[in-house]
Amino acid sequence: MATVRRLNASEHAPRRDAAAEAFLAIIANANTARPYTIAVRALVAELGECAAPAELGCR
């Protein structure tokens, strides 16, 4: 079973848009990539593309 670890956020973290595109680039299966692309890009649009992940806060 996989282990989930909290990442230390820093000001040098990639922007959300760059992180999302890097994640999407590694999905080889087209049937998986299509819905992931839609969902991830919608999430980036909702949260804002330029901010670093460290700027996310709890609601």
N, C-alpha and C positions, 0 to 999 in steps of 0.2 A: 504494500500500500504506500502511496506517495506521502511525503511530509510537506506540510505547508509552513513556510517560514516568513516572518515579517521582514521586508526589505528596509534597510535604513535609507530614508529619503535624504537627498542632499540637493543643494542648489545646482549641482552638476548633472543631475538626472536628465535623461532625454525628455524632450517635450512630448506631450500626449500624442500628437499627430505622428511624430517620428516613431515613437514606441509602438503605436498601433500598426503602422505600415510595416515595421520590422517583424512584428508578430504575424501579420497576414502573409508576409513573404515566405514564411516557412511551411505554410499549409499546402501540401502537395496535391491532395485530392480535390478536384474541381467541385464535386458535389458537397464537400465540406466547406471549401473556401467561399463559395457564393453566399450562403447564409451568414457565415462568420463575418465576411466583409460588410454586409449590410448592417449587421448588429454593431460591430466595432466602430464603423464610421458614424453611425447614428449616436452612439455613446460619446464619441469624441466631439461631435457637433453639439450635443447637449451640454457637455462639461466645458467646452472651449478647447481649441486646438493648441493654443500657444503656451498655456500654463504648464509648469512642471508637475509631475505627479505629487510632489511634496506639498503642493498647495491645496490638495484635497483635504477636506476636514470631515468630521463626523456630523451627522445631522441630529 
